Amino acid sequence: MSMKKYIRAILIHPVTHFNILSIGLLIMIQTFHNYAHYKMEHDIHGVVRKYCREKPYECAKYLPENLLK
């Protein structure tokens, strides 16, 4: 089998299409996620930490002790 036919066989195989779509989807999700963090007026992770400091009884079982002080 020539190299050209071999590469064509790989490129038209359904598993290759599935892999490309899967990786493309992950890249798209990560891009949207990073864009959302970039456009937020405040960092949501900081909001959760502030909430847990205000209501430590609700977060105590999920967070280490040093974050509640």
N, C-alpha and C positions, 0 to 999 in steps of 0.2 A: 504494500500500500504506500502510495507516495505521501510525502509530508503534507501537501495541500489537501488531499482527501482525508488524512488523519485529523488535521485541524478542523476541517469542515464537519467531520463526524462528531467531534467534541462540541463544537459550537451549536450544533442543531439538536443535541441530546437534551431531553427534558430535565434531567438532573442538573445540567448546567443552567438552564433557565430558572429552575427553582432556587438554586444557589444565588444567582444574580438578583432575583427578586427579593429573596430573604435579606441579603446584605444591603440592597437598596432600601428596603423598608426600615432596617435598623438605622441606616445613615439618615434617612428622612426624619425618623422619630427623634434622633439625637439633635438634628439641626433645629427642629421646632422647639425642643426642650431648651436648648441653649439660647435660642432667640427669645423665648418666654422669660428666661432669667435676665437677659439683657434689657428687655423692655419693662420689667417690673419696677414699680416705684419703690418697693421695699422687698427685702429678701424674705421669702416665706419661712425659711429655716429659722431666722431670727424671731419671727412671730411665734412660732411654736415654742421656742426657748422662753420667750417672755410669758406666754400663757402658762407654761409649766412652772415658772417662778412664782406666778400669781396664784396658781392652784396646784401646789405640789402634791396634795393628796390624790389628785387624779392622774398624775404622771409618775409617781414614785416607783411603781412597779416596772416602768419602762426605761427610766433614765438612771444613770449612775448618780451617786450622792453628790458629787462635786458640781453637777450642773444645777442642782436645786438651791444652792447657796447664793 
